[in-house]
Amino acid sequence: MKTQKTDCALHAELVFYAPRGLSRDEAARYIGVGTTKFDEMVADGRMPRPKRIDGRVVWDRLKIEAFFSDLPDDDAVNPLDRMLRAA
């Protein structure tokens, strides 16, 4: 016999939670770089060091966001933007 799920139960199954801990690949993808560049950024302090949970190494998504926000902005003017402003 099939049981009908309530609207609340259906809604609960559709709720998405962003993971707090990210693997190395996920962390690199999250900020839009490859794993090699991400490793360089961790080594030089532009990205945070990971946490260890038993045998798993994870990066805290919130720390990644904070470090990413602290990266300098590229103040160079995009050539396409310059052409559009001139038009």
Backbone torsions as a table, in degrees:
resi	resn	phi	psi	omega
1	MET	NA	127.0	178.6
2	LYS	-79.2	141.2	174.5
3	THR	-105.6	139.1	179.4
4	GLN	-88.2	128.5	179.7
5	LYS	-77.7	146.3	177.5
6	THR	-75.7	162.4	177.5
7	ASP	-58.5	-37.3	-179.6
8	CYS	-64.5	-43.9	-180.0
9	ALA	-65.4	-40.7	177.7
10	LEU	-63.3	-42.6	178.9
11	HIS	-62.4	-41.7	-178.7
12	ALA	-61.6	-33.7	179.5
13	GLU	-72.4	-22.7	-176.7
14	LEU	-92.4	-7.4	-178.8
15	VAL	-70.9	132.5	-179.6
16	PHE	-109.8	131.7	176.2
17	TYR	-115.6	123.0	175.5
18	ALA	-67.1	134.2	-179.9
19	PRO	-65.5	141.4	177.5
20	ARG	-81.5	-38.6	179.6
21	GLY	-100.3	131.6	-178.7
22	LEU	-118.8	142.7	172.7
23	SER	-70.1	171.7	179.3
24	ARG	-58.8	-47.3	179.6
25	ASP	-61.9	-43.9	179.9
26	GLU	-64.8	-41.3	-179.5
27	ALA	-64.1	-43.5	178.4
28	ALA	-62.6	-46.3	179.7
29	ARG	-63.4	-36.2	-178.4
30	TYR	-59.5	-36.6	180.0
31	ILE	-98.5	0.8	173.0
32	GLY	84.9	27.1	177.0
33	VAL	-127.6	167.8	175.2
34	GLY	-79.5	169.6	-177.1
35	THR	-66.4	-34.2	179.0
36	THR	-64.4	-46.4	178.4
37	LYS	-64.5	-39.9	178.5
38	PHE	-60.7	-44.6	178.1
39	ASP	-59.0	-41.3	177.6
40	GLU	-62.0	-42.0	-178.1
41	MET	-67.6	-34.9	175.6
42	VAL	-68.0	-44.7	-178.0
43	ALA	-62.5	-37.4	-177.6
44	ASP	-94.5	5.0	173.3
45	GLY	89.2	3.9	178.2
46	ARG	-77.9	-18.7	174.3
47	MET	-127.5	153.7	-176.0
48	PRO	-72.4	160.1	174.0
49	ARG	-75.5	155.0	-179.3
50	PRO	-79.8	168.4	171.1
51	LYS	-102.7	156.8	176.5
52	ARG	-114.4	125.0	175.8
53	ILE	-116.7	102.1	-171.7
54	ASP	54.3	-118.1	-178.9
55	GLY	-94.7	5.3	-175.3
56	ARG	-104.2	137.7	177.8
57	VAL	-103.3	124.7	-177.9
58	VAL	-135.0	148.8	175.5
59	TRP	-103.9	138.1	178.4
60	ASP	-77.1	117.3	-177.6
61	ARG	-56.8	-38.7	-179.0
62	LEU	-67.7	-36.9	176.2
63	LYS	-68.2	-39.2	177.8
64	ILE	-59.8	-43.8	178.9
65	GLU	-61.6	-42.3	179.8
66	ALA	-64.8	-44.8	179.0
67	PHE	-64.7	-40.2	179.8
68	PHE	-62.0	-41.5	179.0
69	SER	-63.1	-29.3	-179.9
70	ASP	-81.1	-9.4	178.4
71	LEU	-66.1	144.6	-179.5
72	PRO	-67.3	147.0	175.0
73	ASP	-78.0	151.3	175.2
74	ASP	-85.1	107.2	-177.1
75	ASP	-83.3	-3.2	179.2
76	ALA	-67.3	140.5	-179.7
77	VAL	-81.7	129.8	176.8
78	ASN	-67.1	128.8	-178.6
79	PRO	-56.6	-35.4	178.5
80	LEU	-65.6	-42.1	176.9
81	ASP	-61.1	-40.3	180.0
82	ARG	-62.3	-42.5	179.4
83	MET	-66.0	-39.9	-179.0
84	LEU	-67.0	-36.5	178.7
85	ARG	-68.0	-34.5	-178.2
86	ALA	-74.1	-24.0	-176.4
87	ALA	-75.7	NA	NA
